[in-house]
């Protein structure tokens, strides 16, 4: 099956409290892309009055990215990660 016909989901299980949560790989890629864009924009406009805002936004995005693989229940990073592939619905 072609890669374009599948969606990659990440299943996370906390090894401390047993909580299970899922997120899409595309969400992780989107956050990484936004972080890169904000970083480049901040570097290009370091003297801008909006530089602090974009730096804060990049920090928030990095936290969201890190939180994808931390337990939303207990905050532990002791997590088992499993990839699950789904066929796209047409």
N, C-alpha and C positions, 0 to 999 in steps of 0.2 A: 504494500500500500504506500502511496506517495506521502511524503512528509506533510504536504499541504492538506492532506485529507485527514490528519490527526490533530488532536489537541492534547497537549501535555499538562497533566495536573500533578501537583505535588501533594502527597499525603504526609503529614507530620504527626508523630506520636510522641508525647512527652514521656520520657523514661522515669520521671519523678512522680507525676500525679495521674498519668494515663490519659490525659486529654488528647483528643484527636481533632485536627483541623486540616483544611485543604486550601490551596491557592493555585491559581493558574500560572504556568511558567511565563505567559505573556505579561502578567502583572509585574513580575520581577524584571523582565526586560524593559518594560515601560518605565519603571522607577529608575533603573540604571541609565536609560536614555535621558530622562529628565535631569538627573544629577549631573550628567556630563554637560548637557546644555546649559544648566545654571552655572556650573563651574566656568565654562568658557565665557559666558556672558559676564560673570563677576570679574574675571581676569581682564576682559576687554574694557570694562567700565569701572575700574578700581577707584577712580576719583569722582564717580557719580554719587549724587545723594541717595541713589537707590541701591548702591553696592551692598550696604548692610542688610537690606531687605532680601536681596537675592542670596546672600551668604546664609541668612537665617533659613530661607526656603530650602536651600541645598542641604542644610543640617537636618531639617524636618524630613526631607525625602530620604536621607541616609538612615534616619531612625526608623522610618516606615519599612525600608528594605531590611534592616537588621531584625525588626519585629516579626517579619514573615516567618522566620525560623526560630522564634522564641515562643514558649508556651504562653498563650493569652490568659491562662488561668493562674499559673504560679510564677511565670516569668523565667523559668529555667531554660537554659540553652542546651540542656542534655536531651537531645531530640533525635529520634530515628526518622530518616527521610526516605520516602519511597516514591518513585516515579510511576504514574499511571497514565496510560495512553487511551484516549477515547476517539472513536471515529466521529468526524464532524457530521452533524445532521444537515441534510440538504433541504 
